[in-house]
């Protein structure tokens, strides 16, 4: 289960890097995609963690 959280955290970190790259390139499309993916990935990680805690 920890490997799943690792991949979610890694993908979230890449999405946050994507925000910085989008600002540097002045690309609104990449910026919006990165922001949405950060929210989705973090939300998925938190809900997965909550479900894991409830099972224990």
PDBQT receptor file of N, H, CA, C and O in Angstrom, charges set to zero:
ATOM      1  N   UNK A   1       0.818  -1.183   0.000  1.00  0.00    +0.000 N 
ATOM      2  CA  UNK A   1       0.000   0.000   0.000  1.00  0.00    +0.000 C 
ATOM      3  C   UNK A   1       0.870   1.259   0.000  1.00  0.00    +0.000 C 
ATOM      4  O   UNK A   1       0.479   2.277  -0.571  1.00  0.00    +0.000 OA
ATOM      5  N   UNK A   2       2.036   1.200   0.629  1.00  0.00    +0.000 N 
ATOM      6  H   UNK A   2       2.353   0.373   1.093  1.00  0.00    +0.000 HD
ATOM      7  CA  UNK A   2       2.897   2.376   0.666  1.00  0.00    +0.000 C 
ATOM      8  C   UNK A   2       3.430   2.745  -0.710  1.00  0.00    +0.000 C 
ATOM      9  O   UNK A   2       3.708   3.917  -0.968  1.00  0.00    +0.000 OA
ATOM     10  N   UNK A   3       3.576   1.779  -1.589  1.00  0.00    +0.000 N 
ATOM     11  H   UNK A   3       3.350   0.827  -1.380  1.00  0.00    +0.000 HD
ATOM     12  CA  UNK A   3       4.075   2.072  -2.936  1.00  0.00    +0.000 C 
ATOM     13  C   UNK A   3       3.049   2.901  -3.713  1.00  0.00    +0.000 C 
ATOM     14  O   UNK A   3       3.420   3.729  -4.544  1.00  0.00    +0.000 OA
ATOM     15  N   UNK A   4       1.777   2.682  -3.446  1.00  0.00    +0.000 N 
ATOM     16  H   UNK A   4       1.475   2.010  -2.771  1.00  0.00    +0.000 HD
ATOM     17  CA  UNK A   4       0.724   3.472  -4.102  1.00  0.00    +0.000 C 
ATOM     18  C   UNK A   4       0.812   4.920  -3.658  1.00  0.00    +0.000 C 
ATOM     19  O   UNK A   4       0.712   5.836  -4.474  1.00  0.00    +0.000 OA
ATOM     20  N   UNK A   5       1.003   5.125  -2.346  1.00  0.00    +0.000 N 
ATOM     21  H   UNK A   5       1.085   4.381  -1.683  1.00  0.00    +0.000 HD
ATOM     22  CA  UNK A   5       1.138   6.490  -1.840  1.00  0.00    +0.000 C 
ATOM     23  C   UNK A   5       2.392   7.158  -2.390  1.00  0.00    +0.000 C 
ATOM     24  O   UNK A   5       2.396   8.363  -2.643  1.00  0.00    +0.000 OA
ATOM     25  N   UNK A   6       3.450   6.381  -2.576  1.00  0.00    +0.000 N 
ATOM     26  H   UNK A   6       3.446   5.402  -2.371  1.00  0.00    +0.000 HD
ATOM     27  CA  UNK A   6       4.671   6.923  -3.151  1.00  0.00    +0.000 C 
ATOM     28  C   UNK A   6       4.433   7.415  -4.577  1.00  0.00    +0.000 C 
ATOM     29  O   UNK A   6       4.875   8.506  -4.937  1.00  0.00    +0.000 OA
ATOM     30  N   UNK A   7       3.743   6.624  -5.384  1.00  0.00    +0.000 N 
ATOM     31  H   UNK A   7       3.385   5.737  -5.092  1.00  0.00    +0.000 HD
ATOM     32  CA  UNK A   7       3.484   7.029  -6.764  1.00  0.00    +0.000 C 
ATOM     33  C   UNK A   7       2.541   8.227  -6.841  1.00  0.00    +0.000 C 
ATOM     34  O   UNK A   7       2.707   9.095  -7.698  1.00  0.00    +0.000 OA
ATOM     35  N   UNK A   8       1.562   8.277  -5.956  1.00  0.00    +0.000 N 
ATOM     36  H   UNK A   8       1.427   7.572  -5.260  1.00  0.00    +0.000 HD
ATOM     37  CA  UNK A   8       0.671   9.438  -5.921  1.00  0.00    +0.000 C 
ATOM     38  C   UNK A   8       1.466  10.687  -5.555  1.00  0.00    +0.000 C 
ATOM     39  O   UNK A   8       1.289  11.740  -6.167  1.00  0.00    +0.000 OA
ATOM     40  N   UNK A   9       2.338  10.572  -4.562  1.00  0.00    +0.000 N 
ATOM     41  H   UNK A   9       2.482   9.716  -4.064  1.00  0.00    +0.000 HD
ATOM     42  CA  UNK A   9       3.163  11.716  -4.153  1.00  0.00    +0.000 C 
ATOM     43  C   UNK A   9       4.123  12.127  -5.267  1.00  0.00    +0.000 C 
ATOM     44  O   UNK A   9       4.352  13.318  -5.479  1.00  0.00    +0.000 OA
ATOM     45  N   UNK A  10       4.678  11.159  -5.973  1.00  0.00    +0.000 N 
ATOM     46  H   UNK A  10       4.492  10.192  -5.801  1.00  0.00    +0.000 HD
ATOM     47  CA  UNK A  10       5.594  11.457  -7.068  1.00  0.00    +0.000 C 
ATOM     48  C   UNK A  10       4.873  12.169  -8.211  1.00  0.00    +0.000 C 
ATOM     49  O   UNK A  10       5.383  13.148  -8.756  1.00  0.00    +0.000 OA
ATOM     50  N   UNK A  11       3.700  11.683  -8.568  1.00  0.00    +0.000 N 
ATOM     51  H   UNK A  11       3.286  10.888  -8.125  1.00  0.00    +0.000 HD
ATOM     52  CA  UNK A  11       2.917  12.329  -9.620  1.00  0.00    +0.000 C 
ATOM     53  C   UNK A  11       2.485  13.733  -9.215  1.00  0.00    +0.000 C 
ATOM     54  O   UNK A  11       2.459  14.640 -10.046  1.00  0.00    +0.000 OA
ATOM     55  N   UNK A  12       2.146  13.914  -7.942  1.00  0.00    +0.000 N 
ATOM     56  H   UNK A  12       2.167  13.177  -7.267  1.00  0.00    +0.000 HD
ATOM     57  CA  UNK A  12       1.779  15.240  -7.455  1.00  0.00    +0.000 C 
ATOM     58  C   UNK A  12       2.965  16.184  -7.521  1.00  0.00    +0.000 C 
ATOM     59  O   UNK A  12       2.812  17.347  -7.892  1.00  0.00    +0.000 OA
ATOM     60  N   UNK A  13       4.139  15.698  -7.167  1.00  0.00    +0.000 N 
ATOM     61  H   UNK A  13       4.263  14.752  -6.865  1.00  0.00    +0.000 HD
ATOM     62  CA  UNK A  13       5.345  16.530  -7.249  1.00  0.00    +0.000 C 
ATOM     63  C   UNK A  13       5.628  16.925  -8.700  1.00  0.00    +0.000 C 
ATOM     64  O   UNK A  13       6.016  18.064  -8.961  1.00  0.00    +0.000 OA
ATOM     65  N   UNK A  14       5.442  16.013  -9.632  1.00  0.00    +0.000 N 
ATOM     66  H   UNK A  14       5.127  15.088  -9.419  1.00  0.00    +0.000 HD
ATOM     67  CA  UNK A  14       5.634  16.349 -11.049  1.00  0.00    +0.000 C 
ATOM     68  C   UNK A  14       4.617  17.384 -11.511  1.00  0.00    +0.000 C 
ATOM     69  O   UNK A  14       4.940  18.271 -12.301  1.00  0.00    +0.000 OA
ATOM     70  N   UNK A  15       3.389  17.268 -11.015  1.00  0.00    +0.000 N 
ATOM     71  H   UNK A  15       3.127  16.547 -10.373  1.00  0.00    +0.000 HD
ATOM     72  CA  UNK A  15       2.363  18.238 -11.385  1.00  0.00    +0.000 C 
ATOM     73  C   UNK A  15       2.700  19.620 -10.837  1.00  0.00    +0.000 C 
ATOM     74  O   UNK A  15       2.466  20.629 -11.502  1.00  0.00    +0.000 OA
ATOM     75  N   UNK A  16       3.250  19.666  -9.624  1.00  0.00    +0.000 N 
ATOM     76  H   UNK A  16       3.441  18.846  -9.084  1.00  0.00    +0.000 HD
ATOM     77  CA  UNK A  16       3.666  20.941  -9.052  1.00  0.00    +0.000 C 
ATOM     78  C   UNK A  16       4.823  21.525  -9.850  1.00  0.00    +0.000 C 
ATOM     79  O   UNK A  16       4.882  22.736 -10.064  1.00  0.00    +0.000 OA
ATOM     80  N   UNK A  17       5.734  20.681 -10.287  1.00  0.00    +0.000 N 
ATOM     81  H   UNK A  17       5.686  19.698 -10.114  1.00  0.00    +0.000 HD
ATOM     82  CA  UNK A  17       6.812  21.144 -11.166  1.00  0.00    +0.000 C 
ATOM     83  C   UNK A  17       6.240  21.656 -12.483  1.00  0.00    +0.000 C 
ATOM     84  O   UNK A  17       6.740  22.628 -13.051  1.00  0.00    +0.000 OA
ATOM     85  N   UNK A  18       5.208  21.007 -12.953  1.00  0.00    +0.000 N 
ATOM     86  H   UNK A  18       4.802  20.218 -12.491  1.00  0.00    +0.000 HD
ATOM     87  CA  UNK A  18       4.547  21.445 -14.181  1.00  0.00    +0.000 C 
ATOM     88  C   UNK A  18       3.974  22.840 -14.054  1.00  0.00    +0.000 C 
ATOM     89  O   UNK A  18       3.945  23.592 -15.028  1.00  0.00    +0.000 OA
ATOM     90  N   UNK A  19       3.516  23.195 -12.859  1.00  0.00    +0.000 N 
ATOM     91  H   UNK A  19       3.539  22.584 -12.068  1.00  0.00    +0.000 HD
ATOM     92  CA  UNK A  19       3.013  24.551 -12.630  1.00  0.00    +0.000 C 
ATOM     93  C   UNK A  19       4.142  25.558 -12.835  1.00  0.00    +0.000 C 
ATOM     94  O   UNK A  19       3.961  26.580 -13.497  1.00  0.00    +0.000 OA
ATOM     95  N   UNK A  20       5.292  25.265 -12.268  1.00  0.00    +0.000 N 
ATOM     96  H   UNK A  20       5.439  24.435 -11.730  1.00  0.00    +0.000 HD
ATOM     97  CA  UNK A  20       6.442  26.160 -12.432  1.00  0.00    +0.000 C 
ATOM     98  C   UNK A  20       6.897  26.260 -13.870  1.00  0.00    +0.000 C 
ATOM     99  O   UNK A  20       7.234  27.345 -14.344  1.00  0.00    +0.000 OA
ATOM    100  N   UNK A  21       6.909  25.145 -14.565  1.00  0.00    +0.000 N 
ATOM    101  H   UNK A  21       6.635  24.264 -14.180  1.00  0.00    +0.000 HD
ATOM    102  CA  UNK A  21       7.312  25.155 -15.971  1.00  0.00    +0.000 C 
ATOM    103  C   UNK A  21       6.307  25.941 -16.801  1.00  0.00    +0.000 C 
ATOM    104  O   UNK A  21       6.690  26.692 -17.699  1.00  0.00    +0.000 OA
ATOM    105  N   UNK A  22       5.035  25.772 -16.506  1.00  0.00    +0.000 N 
ATOM    106  H   UNK A  22       4.723  25.162 -15.776  1.00  0.00    +0.000 HD
ATOM    107  CA  UNK A  22       3.987  26.491 -17.239  1.00  0.00    +0.000 C 
ATOM    108  C   UNK A  22       4.101  27.992 -17.026  1.00  0.00    +0.000 C 
ATOM    109  O   UNK A  22       3.895  28.767 -17.960  1.00  0.00    +0.000 OA
ATOM    110  N   UNK A  23       4.425  28.412 -15.809  1.00  0.00    +0.000 N 
ATOM    111  H   UNK A  23       4.592  27.782 -15.050  1.00  0.00    +0.000 HD
ATOM    112  CA  UNK A  23       4.609  29.838 -15.548  1.00  0.00    +0.000 C 
ATOM    113  C   UNK A  23       5.806  30.362 -16.330  1.00  0.00    +0.000 C 
ATOM    114  O   UNK A  23       5.755  31.449 -16.906  1.00  0.00    +0.000 OA
ATOM    115  N   UNK A  24       6.877  29.584 -16.345  1.00  0.00    +0.000 N 
ATOM    116  H   UNK A  24       6.918  28.701 -15.877  1.00  0.00    +0.000 HD
ATOM    117  CA  UNK A  24       8.064  29.987 -17.087  1.00  0.00    +0.000 C 
ATOM    118  C   UNK A  24       7.821  30.081 -18.582  1.00  0.00    +0.000 C 
ATOM    119  O   UNK A  24       8.350  30.971 -19.247  1.00  0.00    +0.000 OA
ATOM    120  N   UNK A  25       7.030  29.172 -19.107  1.00  0.00    +0.000 N 
ATOM    121  H   UNK A  25       6.601  28.449 -18.567  1.00  0.00    +0.000 HD
ATOM    122  CA  UNK A  25       6.723  29.153 -20.540  1.00  0.00    +0.000 C 
ATOM    123  C   UNK A  25       5.524  30.026 -20.895  1.00  0.00    +0.000 C 
ATOM    124  O   UNK A  25       5.208  30.205 -22.071  1.00  0.00    +0.000 OA
ATOM    125  N   UNK A  26       4.860  30.564 -19.882  1.00  0.00    +0.000 N 
ATOM    126  H   UNK A  26       5.117  30.419 -18.926  1.00  0.00    +0.000 HD
ATOM    127  CA  UNK A  26       3.653  31.390 -20.058  1.00  0.00    +0.000 C 
ATOM    128  C   UNK A  26       2.564  30.631 -20.818  1.00  0.00    +0.000 C 
ATOM    129  O   UNK A  26       1.939  31.153 -21.742  1.00  0.00    +0.000 OA
ATOM    130  N   UNK A  27       2.362  29.395 -20.401  1.00  0.00    +0.000 N 
ATOM    131  H   UNK A  27       2.869  28.971 -19.651  1.00  0.00    +0.000 HD
ATOM    132  CA  UNK A  27       1.350  28.537 -21.016  1.00  0.00    +0.000 C 
ATOM    133  C   UNK A  27       0.209  28.327 -20.037  1.00  0.00    +0.000 C 
ATOM    134  O   UNK A  27       0.361  27.633 -19.032  1.00  0.00    +0.000 OA
ATOM    135  N   UNK A  28      -0.939  28.930 -20.337  1.00  0.00    +0.000 N 
ATOM    136  H   UNK A  28      -1.063  29.493 -21.154  1.00  0.00    +0.000 HD
ATOM    137  CA  UNK A  28      -2.094  28.800 -19.464  1.00  0.00    +0.000 C 
ATOM    138  C   UNK A  28      -2.673  27.392 -19.491  1.00  0.00    +0.000 C 
ATOM    139  O   UNK A  28      -3.191  26.919 -18.479  1.00  0.00    +0.000 OA
ATOM    140  N   UNK A  29      -2.593  26.721 -20.628  1.00  0.00    +0.000 N 
ATOM    141  H   UNK A  29      -2.172  27.105 -21.450  1.00  0.00    +0.000 HD
ATOM    142  CA  UNK A  29      -3.156  25.371 -20.734  1.00  0.00    +0.000 C 
ATOM    143  C   UNK A  29      -2.423  24.398 -19.816  1.00  0.00    +0.000 C 
ATOM    144  O   UNK A  29      -3.056  23.651 -19.069  1.00  0.00    +0.000 OA
ATOM    145  N   UNK A  30      -1.103  24.404 -19.869  1.00  0.00    +0.000 N 
ATOM    146  H   UNK A  30      -0.590  25.011 -20.476  1.00  0.00    +0.000 HD
ATOM    147  CA  UNK A  30      -0.323  23.511 -19.014  1.00  0.00    +0.000 C 
ATOM    148  C   UNK A  30      -0.527  23.874 -17.547  1.00  0.00    +0.000 C 
ATOM    149  O   UNK A  30      -0.596  22.998 -16.685  1.00  0.00    +0.000 OA
ATOM    150  N   UNK A  31      -0.621  25.178 -17.275  1.00  0.00    +0.000 N 
ATOM    151  H   UNK A  31      -0.565  25.889 -17.975  1.00  0.00    +0.000 HD
ATOM    152  CA  UNK A  31      -0.859  25.639 -15.912  1.00  0.00    +0.000 C 
ATOM    153  C   UNK A  31      -2.180  25.090 -15.374  1.00  0.00    +0.000 C 
ATOM    154  O   UNK A  31      -2.222  24.560 -14.264  1.00  0.00    +0.000 OA
ATOM    155  N   UNK A  32      -3.241  25.212 -16.140  1.00  0.00    +0.000 N 
ATOM    156  H   UNK A  32      -3.207  25.642 -17.042  1.00  0.00    +0.000 HD
ATOM    157  CA  UNK A  32      -4.548  24.727 -15.688  1.00  0.00    +0.000 C 
ATOM    158  C   UNK A  32      -4.578  23.210 -15.538  1.00  0.00    +0.000 C 
ATOM    159  O   UNK A  32      -5.151  22.687 -14.583  1.00  0.00    +0.000 OA
ATOM    160  N   UNK A  33      -3.964  22.513 -16.477  1.00  0.00    +0.000 N 
ATOM    161  H   UNK A  33      -3.498  22.938 -17.253  1.00  0.00    +0.000 HD
ATOM    162  CA  UNK A  33      -3.906  21.049 -16.392  1.00  0.00    +0.000 C 
ATOM    163  C   UNK A  33      -3.138  20.623 -15.142  1.00  0.00    +0.000 C 
ATOM    164  O   UNK A  33      -3.538  19.685 -14.453  1.00  0.00    +0.000 OA
ATOM    165  N   UNK A  34      -2.048  21.306 -14.854  1.00  0.00    +0.000 N 
ATOM    166  H   UNK A  34      -1.722  22.068 -15.414  1.00  0.00    +0.000 HD
ATOM    167  CA  UNK A  34      -1.241  20.970 -13.681  1.00  0.00    +0.000 C 
ATOM    168  C   UNK A  34      -1.994  21.252 -12.388  1.00  0.00    +0.000 C 
ATOM    169  O   UNK A  34      -1.952  20.445 -11.459  1.00  0.00    +0.000 OA
ATOM    170  N   UNK A  35      -2.680  22.388 -12.317  1.00  0.00    +0.000 N 
ATOM    171  H   UNK A  35      -2.714  23.044 -13.071  1.00  0.00    +0.000 HD
ATOM    172  CA  UNK A  35      -3.445  22.726 -11.114  1.00  0.00    +0.000 C 
ATOM    173  C   UNK A  35      -4.535  21.686 -10.867  1.00  0.00    +0.000 C 
ATOM    174  O   UNK A  35      -4.703  21.212  -9.744  1.00  0.00    +0.000 OA
ATOM    175  N   UNK A  36      -5.266  21.338 -11.910  1.00  0.00    +0.000 N 
ATOM    176  H   UNK A  36      -5.129  21.723 -12.822  1.00  0.00    +0.000 HD
ATOM    177  CA  UNK A  36      -6.340  20.352 -11.768  1.00  0.00    +0.000 C 
ATOM    178  C   UNK A  36      -5.771  18.995 -11.353  1.00  0.00    +0.000 C 
ATOM    179  O   UNK A  36      -6.347  18.314 -10.505  1.00  0.00    +0.000 OA
ATOM    180  N   UNK A  37      -4.651  18.604 -11.944  1.00  0.00    +0.000 N 
ATOM    181  H   UNK A  37      -4.183  19.157 -12.633  1.00  0.00    +0.000 HD
ATOM    182  CA  UNK A  37      -4.080  17.305 -11.594  1.00  0.00    +0.000 C 
ATOM    183  C   UNK A  37      -3.557  17.294 -10.158  1.00  0.00    +0.000 C 
ATOM    184  O   UNK A  37      -3.640  16.264  -9.490  1.00  0.00    +0.000 OA
ATOM    185  N   UNK A  38      -3.023  18.411  -9.669  1.00  0.00    +0.000 N 
ATOM    186  H   UNK A  38      -2.956  19.247 -10.212  1.00  0.00    +0.000 HD
ATOM    187  CA  UNK A  38      -2.591  18.471  -8.269  1.00  0.00    +0.000 C 
ATOM    188  C   UNK A  38      -3.787  18.262  -7.345  1.00  0.00    +0.000 C 
ATOM    189  O   UNK A  38      -3.709  17.476  -6.400  1.00  0.00    +0.000 OA
ATOM    190  N   UNK A  39      -4.887  18.954  -7.608  1.00  0.00    +0.000 N 
ATOM    191  H   UNK A  39      -4.950  19.592  -8.375  1.00  0.00    +0.000 HD
ATOM    192  CA  UNK A  39      -6.070  18.802  -6.766  1.00  0.00    +0.000 C 
ATOM    193  C   UNK A  39      -6.619  17.382  -6.828  1.00  0.00    +0.000 C 
ATOM    194  O   UNK A  39      -6.993  16.815  -5.801  1.00  0.00    +0.000 OA
ATOM    195  N   UNK A  40      -6.670  16.809  -8.017  1.00  0.00    +0.000 N 
ATOM    196  H   UNK A  40      -6.367  17.270  -8.851  1.00  0.00    +0.000 HD
ATOM    197  CA  UNK A  40      -7.206  15.453  -8.149  1.00  0.00    +0.000 C 
ATOM    198  C   UNK A  40      -6.314  14.421  -7.457  1.00  0.00    +0.000 C 
ATOM    199  O   UNK A  40      -6.807  13.549  -6.742  1.00  0.00    +0.000 OA
ATOM    200  N   UNK A  41      -5.014  14.524  -7.671  1.00  0.00    +0.000 N 
ATOM    201  H   UNK A  41      -4.614  15.233  -8.252  1.00  0.00    +0.000 HD
ATOM    202  CA  UNK A  41      -4.095  13.553  -7.072  1.00  0.00    +0.000 C 
ATOM    203  C   UNK A  41      -4.073  13.664  -5.552  1.00  0.00    +0.000 C 
ATOM    204  O   UNK A  41      -4.083  12.651  -4.852  1.00  0.00    +0.000 OA
ATOM    205  N   UNK A  42      -4.042  14.894  -5.041  1.00  0.00    +0.000 N 
ATOM    206  H   UNK A  42      -4.033  15.716  -5.610  1.00  0.00    +0.000 HD
ATOM    207  CA  UNK A  42      -4.035  15.062  -3.587  1.00  0.00    +0.000 C 
ATOM    208  C   UNK A  42      -5.354  14.596  -2.982  1.00  0.00    +0.000 C 
ATOM    209  O   UNK A  42      -5.367  13.974  -1.920  1.00  0.00    +0.000 OA
ATOM    210  N   UNK A  43      -6.450  14.893  -3.649  1.00  0.00    +0.000 N 
ATOM    211  H   UNK A  43      -6.439  15.398  -4.512  1.00  0.00    +0.000 HD
ATOM    212  CA  UNK A  43      -7.744  14.433  -3.163  1.00  0.00    +0.000 C 
ATOM    213  C   UNK A  43      -7.840  12.922  -3.145  1.00  0.00    +0.000 C 
ATOM    214  O   UNK A  43      -8.354  12.334  -2.194  1.00  0.00    +0.000 OA
ATOM    215  N   UNK A  44      -7.343  12.297  -4.200  1.00  0.00    +0.000 N 
ATOM    216  H   UNK A  44      -6.925  12.775  -4.973  1.00  0.00    +0.000 HD
ATOM    217  CA  UNK A  44      -7.353  10.837  -4.259  1.00  0.00    +0.000 C 
ATOM    218  C   UNK A  44      -6.475  10.243  -3.157  1.00  0.00    +0.000 C 
ATOM    219  O   UNK A  44      -6.848   9.255  -2.526  1.00  0.00    +0.000 OA
ATOM    220  N   UNK A  45      -5.319  10.843  -2.933  1.00  0.00    +0.000 N 
ATOM    221  H   UNK A  45      -5.016  11.646  -3.446  1.00  0.00    +0.000 HD
ATOM    222  CA  UNK A  45      -4.421  10.360  -1.880  1.00  0.00    +0.000 C 
ATOM    223  C   UNK A  45      -5.039  10.473  -0.496  1.00  0.00    +0.000 C 
ATOM    224  O   UNK A  45      -4.927   9.557   0.320  1.00  0.00    +0.000 OA
ATOM    225  N   UNK A  46      -5.693  11.606  -0.234  1.00  0.00    +0.000 N 
ATOM    226  H   UNK A  46      -5.784  12.349  -0.896  1.00  0.00    +0.000 HD
ATOM    227  CA  UNK A  46      -6.321  11.787   1.079  1.00  0.00    +0.000 C 
ATOM    228  C   UNK A  46      -7.485  10.833   1.283  1.00  0.00    +0.000 C 
ATOM    229  O   UNK A  46      -7.650  10.288   2.375  1.00  0.00    +0.000 OA
ATOM    230  N   UNK A  47      -8.297  10.618   0.253  1.00  0.00    +0.000 N 
ATOM    231  H   UNK A  47      -8.163  11.061  -0.634  1.00  0.00    +0.000 HD
ATOM    232  CA  UNK A  47      -9.416   9.692   0.411  1.00  0.00    +0.000 C 
ATOM    233  C   UNK A  47      -8.925   8.251   0.565  1.00  0.00    +0.000 C 
ATOM    234  O   UNK A  47      -9.509   7.469   1.315  1.00  0.00    +0.000 OA
ATOM    235  N   UNK A  48      -7.865   7.911  -0.138  1.00  0.00    +0.000 N 
ATOM    236  H   UNK A  48      -7.390   8.546  -0.747  1.00  0.00    +0.000 HD
ATOM    237  CA  UNK A  48      -7.286   6.574  -0.002  1.00  0.00    +0.000 C 
ATOM    238  C   UNK A  48      -6.732   6.374   1.404  1.00  0.00    +0.000 C 
ATOM    239  O   UNK A  48      -6.900   5.306   1.994  1.00  0.00    +0.000 OA
ATOM    240  N   UNK A  49      -6.080   7.388   1.935  1.00  0.00    +0.000 N 
ATOM    241  H   UNK A  49      -5.944   8.255   1.456  1.00  0.00    +0.000 HD
ATOM    242  CA  UNK A  49      -5.536   7.309   3.291  1.00  0.00    +0.000 C 
ATOM    243  C   UNK A  49      -6.660   7.182   4.321  1.00  0.00    +0.000 C 
ATOM    244  O   UNK A  49      -6.534   6.429   5.287  1.00  0.00    +0.000 OA
ATOM    245  N   UNK A  50      -7.757   7.914   4.116  1.00  0.00    +0.000 N 
ATOM    246  H   UNK A  50      -7.859   8.525   3.331  1.00  0.00    +0.000 HD
ATOM    247  CA  UNK A  50      -8.891   7.835   5.032  1.00  0.00    +0.000 C 
ATOM    248  C   UNK A  50      -9.512   6.438   5.010  1.00  0.00    +0.000 C 
ATOM    249  O   UNK A  50      -9.845   5.885   6.059  1.00  0.00    +0.000 OA
ATOM    250  N   UNK A  51      -9.666   5.871   3.814  1.00  0.00    +0.000 N 
ATOM    251  H   UNK A  51      -9.395   6.320   2.962  1.00  0.00    +0.000 HD
ATOM    252  CA  UNK A  51     -10.235   4.529   3.707  1.00  0.00    +0.000 C 
ATOM    253  C   UNK A  51      -9.322   3.500   4.381  1.00  0.00    +0.000 C 
ATOM    254  O   UNK A  51      -9.795   2.563   5.023  1.00  0.00    +0.000 OA
ATOM    255  N   UNK A  52      -8.017   3.688   4.225  1.00  0.00    +0.000 N 
ATOM    256  H   UNK A  52      -7.632   4.449   3.703  1.00  0.00    +0.000 HD
ATOM    257  CA  UNK A  52      -7.066   2.778   4.850  1.00  0.00    +0.000 C 
ATOM    258  C   UNK A  52      -7.155   2.873   6.372  1.00  0.00    +0.000 C 
ATOM    259  O   UNK A  52      -7.099   1.855   7.063  1.00  0.00    +0.000 OA
ATOM    260  N   UNK A  53      -7.292   4.085   6.893  1.00  0.00    +0.000 N 
ATOM    261  H   UNK A  53      -7.338   4.911   6.333  1.00  0.00    +0.000 HD
ATOM    262  CA  UNK A  53      -7.400   4.279   8.336  1.00  0.00    +0.000 C 
ATOM    263  C   UNK A  53      -8.689   3.667   8.893  1.00  0.00    +0.000 C 
ATOM    264  O   UNK A  53      -8.692   3.105   9.988  1.00  0.00    +0.000 OA
ATOM    265  N   UNK A  54      -9.782   3.780   8.130  1.00  0.00    +0.000 N 
ATOM    266  H   UNK A  54      -9.778   4.237   7.240  1.00  0.00    +0.000 HD
ATOM    267  CA  UNK A  54     -11.056   3.229   8.575  1.00  0.00    +0.000 C 
ATOM    268  C   UNK A  54     -11.037   1.702   8.579  1.00  0.00    +0.000 C 
ATOM    269  O   UNK A  54     -11.712   1.079   9.398  1.00  0.00    +0.000 OA
ATOM    270  N   UNK A  55     -10.280   1.101   7.682  1.00  0.00    +0.000 N 
ATOM    271  H   UNK A  55      -9.731   1.607   7.016  1.00  0.00    +0.000 HD
ATOM    272  CA  UNK A  55     -10.173  -0.356   7.630  1.00  0.00    +0.000 C 
ATOM    273  C   UNK A  55      -9.386  -0.910   8.805  1.00  0.00    +0.000 C 
ATOM    274  O   UNK A  55      -9.642  -2.028   9.253  1.00  0.00    +0.000 OA
ATOM    275  N   UNK A  56      -8.436  -0.141   9.305  1.00  0.00    +0.000 N 
ATOM    276  H   UNK A  56      -8.229   0.767   8.941  1.00  0.00    +0.000 HD
ATOM    277  CA  UNK A  56      -7.564  -0.618  10.392  1.00  0.00    +0.000 C 
ATOM    278  C   UNK A  56      -8.242  -0.591  11.732  1.00  0.00    +0.000 C 
ATOM    279  O   UNK A  56      -7.637  -0.962  12.738  1.00  0.00    +0.000 OA
TER     280      UNK A  56
